[in-house]
């Protein structure tokens, strides 16, 4: 499963597909204060992007894919969600 819950953190891992939107929504509904960790996220379906934009959860980490980092992070910051990037070593 690409949506993994670890206490107050929701980890998006690997290829996050449209089917994962329901699990993410349920996890955020159960505890809206959960942080969404993007460190292990390789791809993200637009349904999940829309959900993150609407819910505006706290975010941490940076997606694995460079193009996803380039367009997703500014988009989510514009949507109003607080973002705390964690530097990734090169």
C-alpha positions in Angstrom: 0.0 0.0 0.0 1.3 3.4 -0.9 -0.5 5.3 1.9 1.1 4.1 5.2 0.1 5.5 8.6 2.7 5.7 11.3 1.1 7.5 14.3 0.6 11.1 13.4 2.4 10.7 10.0 1.0 9.6 6.7 3.7 8.4 4.4 3.1 8.5 0.7 5.3 5.8 -0.8 6.2 4.7 -4.3 3.7 5.2 -7.1 0.6 6.8 -5.5 -2.4 6.0 -7.8 -6.0 7.2 -7.9 -7.0 4.2 -5.8 -4.9 5.6 -2.9 -7.0 8.8 -2.7 -9.6 7.1 -0.6 -7.1 5.8 1.9 -5.4 9.3 2.2 -8.8 11.0 2.7 -9.7 8.5 5.4 -6.4 9.0 7.2 -6.8 12.8 7.1 -10.4 12.5 8.1 -9.5 10.3 11.1 -6.9 12.8 12.3 -6.7 16.2 10.4 -3.5 17.1 12.3 -1.5 14.3 10.7 1.6 15.3 8.8 2.0 14.0 5.2 5.5 12.8 4.5 6.5 12.9 0.8 10.1 11.5 1.1 9.3 8.2 -0.5 6.8 9.4 -3.0 7.8 8.6 -6.6 4.6 9.5 -8.5 1.4 11.2 -7.4 -1.9 10.9 -9.2 -3.7 14.2 -9.6 -6.6 13.0 -7.4 -4.1 12.9 -4.5 -2.7 16.3 -5.5 -6.2 17.8 -5.4 -6.9 16.2 -2.0 -3.7 17.6 -0.6 -4.6 21.0 -2.0 -8.1 20.9 -0.5 -7.1 19.4 2.9 -4.0 21.5 3.3 -2.3 19.2 5.8 1.2 19.8 7.1 3.7 18.4 4.7 7.3 17.2 5.2 9.9 15.7 3.0 10.5 16.0 -0.7 9.3 13.6 -3.4 11.9 11.3 -5.0 11.2 12.5 -8.6 12.8 15.8 -9.6 9.9 16.9 -11.8 7.4 16.1 -9.1 9.5 18.3 -6.7 9.7 21.0 -9.2 6.0 21.4 -9.9 4.3 19.8 -6.8 5.9 21.7 -3.9 5.2 25.2 -5.3 1.6 24.1 -6.1 1.0 22.9 -2.6 2.6 26.0 -1.1 0.3 28.2 -3.2 -2.7 26.1 -2.0 -1.9 27.3 1.5 -0.6 24.1 3.1 2.3 24.6 5.5 5.4 22.9 4.1 8.6 21.9 5.9 11.0 20.5 3.3 13.7 18.2 4.6 17.0 18.5 2.6 17.9 15.5 0.6 21.6 14.7 0.4 23.1 14.5 -3.1 
